[in-house]
């Protein structure tokens, strides 16, 4: 398997009132084509900082101190280096926790998709935009794609809005998609459908998926490999079933012990 995303020795700090606060320390990760890597850990473990670094969405007071991020053979992030604008949207798609962050309430879904395509696909025609917009919504398992295209976000259910948000992330046919806690606001049934959708997209399109979540059960259903983060470090990683069934680290065992069980 060829590595699509390679993160090596990544260290990130935030400038705060009393000095520098380490957010990530010596993080090493890879995502291959057609692979799902789950990044799990409690709030504050560094998961979202990692995801945002890859797409260049770090806060102004946050900087990369060491290490690098590569997309295929291209270095996109390193100290003093930020080429994320060149790949964000076109080669790397992002799905946020709340679909409303990706959707303007005053724009129809058709306009959202057209805007993304015009920005990232050179010389695309109006006819091609229409065709690809319908195709991507059908890929999202949306049966009435044309009705959804003509809808405003508030006219869609939460599950449909999240599917549209995923569609926005993949409509440019990127090689890598990053999903940051994108199932958190959904009910359990809808979460399951979204996970199934991601698995299908990875298998059919051959994309790499970096799936950030605090939910170990969801990760076990979707991910090929899992990386466990704590206090800005990757404390354990490996094949999903190995990490979940035979964890080596106490922190991983504590996360597993905290999963609710029903008798």
C-alpha positions in Angstrom: 0.0 0.0 0.0 1.4 3.4 -1.0 1.4 6.0 1.8 -0.8 8.9 0.8 -0.4 11.0 3.9 2.8 10.9 6.0 3.2 12.8 9.2 6.7 12.6 10.7 7.9 14.0 14.0 5.2 16.7 14.1 5.4 19.1 17.0 3.0 22.0 17.4 2.8 24.7 20.1 0.4 27.5 20.9 1.5 30.9 22.1 -0.4 31.7 25.3 -0.1 34.4 28.0 2.6 32.7 30.0 4.6 31.1 27.2 4.4 28.3 24.7 1.9 25.4 25.3 2.8 22.1 23.6 -0.2 20.8 21.6 1.4 18.0 19.6 4.7 16.2 20.4 6.6 14.0 18.0 3.6 12.6 16.1 4.2 9.9 13.4 1.3 8.7 11.3 0.6 7.4 7.8 -2.6 6.9 5.8 -2.5 4.7 2.7 -4.7 4.9 -0.4 -7.9 3.0 0.2 -7.2 2.9 4.0 -9.1 4.4 7.0 -6.9 5.5 9.9 -8.9 6.3 13.1 -7.4 8.8 15.5 -9.0 8.4 18.9 -8.6 10.0 22.3 -10.4 12.1 24.8 -11.1 15.8 24.4 -7.8 17.8 24.5 -5.7 14.9 23.3 -4.6 16.7 20.1 -6.9 15.0 17.6 -8.4 18.1 16.1 -5.2 20.0 16.1 -3.6 17.2 14.1 -6.5 17.2 11.6 -6.5 21.0 11.2 -2.8 21.1 10.7 -3.0 18.9 7.6 -5.5 21.3 5.9 -3.9 24.6 7.2 -6.7 25.6 9.6 -4.6 26.2 12.8 -5.3 29.3 14.9 -3.0 32.3 14.4 -1.3 31.7 17.8 -0.5 28.1 16.8 2.7 27.1 14.9 4.5 24.1 13.7 7.8 23.7 15.7 9.2 20.5 14.1 8.5 17.7 11.8 6.5 17.7 8.5 3.3 16.6 6.8 3.6 15.1 3.3 0.8 14.4 0.8 2.3 11.7 -1.5 5.7 13.2 -2.3 4.9 16.8 -1.6 5.8 18.5 1.6 2.8 20.6 2.6 3.6 21.5 6.2 6.9 22.0 8.1 8.4 24.8 10.2 8.1 27.9 8.0 6.3 25.9 5.3 2.6 26.0 4.5 1.4 24.7 1.1 -2.0 23.7 2.4 -3.8 26.2 0.3 -2.5 24.4 -2.8 -4.1 21.1 -1.7 -7.0 22.0 0.5 -10.3 21.3 -1.3 -8.7 19.9 -4.5 -6.6 17.1 -3.1 -7.7 17.1 0.6 -11.4 17.3 1.6 -12.6 18.1 5.1 -15.8 17.1 6.9 -16.5 19.0 10.1 -18.3 18.0 13.2 -21.3 20.2 12.5 -22.5 20.2 8.9 -23.8 23.8 9.4 -20.1 24.9 9.4 -19.9 23.8 5.8 -23.3 25.1 4.7 -24.4 28.7 4.2 -28.1 28.9 5.3 -28.8 31.4 2.5 -27.5 29.2 -0.3 -29.2 26.2 -2.0 -27.2 23.0 -2.0 -26.7 23.4 -5.8 -24.9 26.7 -5.2 -22.6 25.1 -2.5 -21.4 22.4 -4.8 -21.0 24.8 -7.8 -18.9 27.1 -5.7 -16.5 24.3 -4.6 -16.2 22.9 -8.1 -15.5 26.3 -9.7 -12.9 27.1 -7.1 -11.0 23.8 -7.3 -11.6 22.3 -10.8 -10.1 24.5 -13.6 -12.2 25.1 -16.7 -15.2 23.1 -15.5 -18.4 23.9 -17.5 -21.9 24.6 -16.2 -23.1 21.3 -17.6 -20.2 19.4 -15.9 -21.0 21.1 -12.6 -24.7 20.0 -12.8 -23.7 16.4 -13.8 -21.1 16.1 -11.0 -23.4 17.6 -8.4 -26.1 15.0 -9.1 -23.5 12.2 -9.2 -22.0 13.1 -5.9 -25.3 13.3 -4.1 -26.2 9.9 -5.6 -22.9 8.6 -4.3 -24.0 9.8 -0.9 -27.0 7.5 -1.2 -29.4 10.4 -1.6 -32.3 9.0 -3.7 -33.9 12.4 -4.6 -30.7 14.2 -5.5 -32.3 16.9 -7.7 -34.8 17.9 -4.9 -31.9 18.1 -2.5 -29.9 20.3 -4.9 -32.7 22.8 -4.9 -33.1 22.8 -1.1 -31.7 25.1 1.5 -29.8 23.5 4.4 -32.6 24.1 6.9 -35.0 22.1 4.7 -32.9 19.0 5.2 -32.6 16.6 8.2 -29.4 16.5 10.2 -28.4 13.2 8.5 -29.0 14.6 5.0 -27.0 17.8 5.9 -24.1 15.7 7.0 -24.3 13.6 3.8 -24.2 16.8 1.8 -21.2 18.0 3.8 -19.4 14.8 2.9 -20.4 15.3 -0.7 -18.8 18.8 -0.6 -15.6 17.2 0.6 -15.4 14.6 -2.1 -17.0 16.3 -5.1 -13.6 17.5 -6.3 -12.4 13.9 -6.2 -9.6 14.4 -3.6 -7.2 11.7 -2.7 -7.5 12.2 1.0 -10.5 13.1 3.2 -10.3 14.2 6.8 -13.4 13.7 9.0 -13.2 15.5 12.3 -15.8 14.2 14.8 -18.4 14.3 12.0 -20.8 11.9 13.6 -21.0 13.4 17.1 -24.2 15.4 16.5 -26.0 12.5 14.9 -28.3 9.9 16.4 -27.0 6.3 16.6 -28.9 5.1 13.5 -27.7 8.0 11.4 -24.1 7.5 12.7 -24.2 3.9 11.5 -25.4 5.0 8.0 -22.6 7.6 7.8 -20.0 5.1 8.8 -21.3 2.7 6.1 -21.1 5.5 3.6 -17.5 6.3 4.4 -16.5 2.7 4.1 -18.2 2.4 0.7 -16.5 5.7 -0.5 -13.1 4.4 0.6 -13.6 1.1 -1.1 -15.1 2.4 -4.3 -13.0 5.6 -4.8 -9.7 4.4 -3.3 -9.4 7.5 -1.2 -7.5 7.7 2.1 -9.6 8.6 5.2 -8.3 10.2 8.4 -11.3 9.6 10.8 -11.0 11.6 14.0 -13.3 10.4 16.8 -13.7 9.9 20.5 -15.9 6.9 19.9 -13.9 3.7 19.9 -16.9 1.6 18.9 -17.4 3.7 15.7 -13.7 3.4 15.0 -13.8 -0.4 15.4 -16.6 -0.5 12.8 -14.9 1.7 10.2 -11.2 1.8 10.6 -8.4 -0.4 9.3 -5.9 1.0 11.8 -6.2 3.0 14.9 -3.9 5.6 16.5 -4.6 6.5 20.2 -3.7 10.0 21.3 -3.1 11.4 24.8 -1.7 14.8 25.7 -0.5 15.5 22.2 1.2 12.2 21.7 0.4 9.0 19.8 0.6 6.5 22.6 -0.4 3.4 20.7 -1.2 2.5 17.1 -1.8 -0.6 15.0 -4.4 -2.7 13.2 -7.9 -1.8 14.6 -8.7 -5.2 16.1 -5.2 -5.5 17.7 -5.5 -2.2 19.4 -9.0 -2.8 20.6 -8.7 -6.4 21.7 -5.1 -6.5 22.9 -4.2 -2.9 23.9 -0.6 -2.4 25.2 -1.1 0.9 26.9 -3.0 1.6 30.2 -4.5 4.7 28.6 -6.0 2.6 25.8 -7.4 0.2 28.3 -8.9 3.0 30.3 -10.7 4.3 27.1 -12.0 0.8 26.4 -13.2 0.4 30.1 -15.2 3.7 29.8 -17.4 2.3 26.9 -20.9 1.8 28.3 -22.1 -1.8 28.3 -25.7 -3.1 28.5 -26.5 -6.4 30.1 
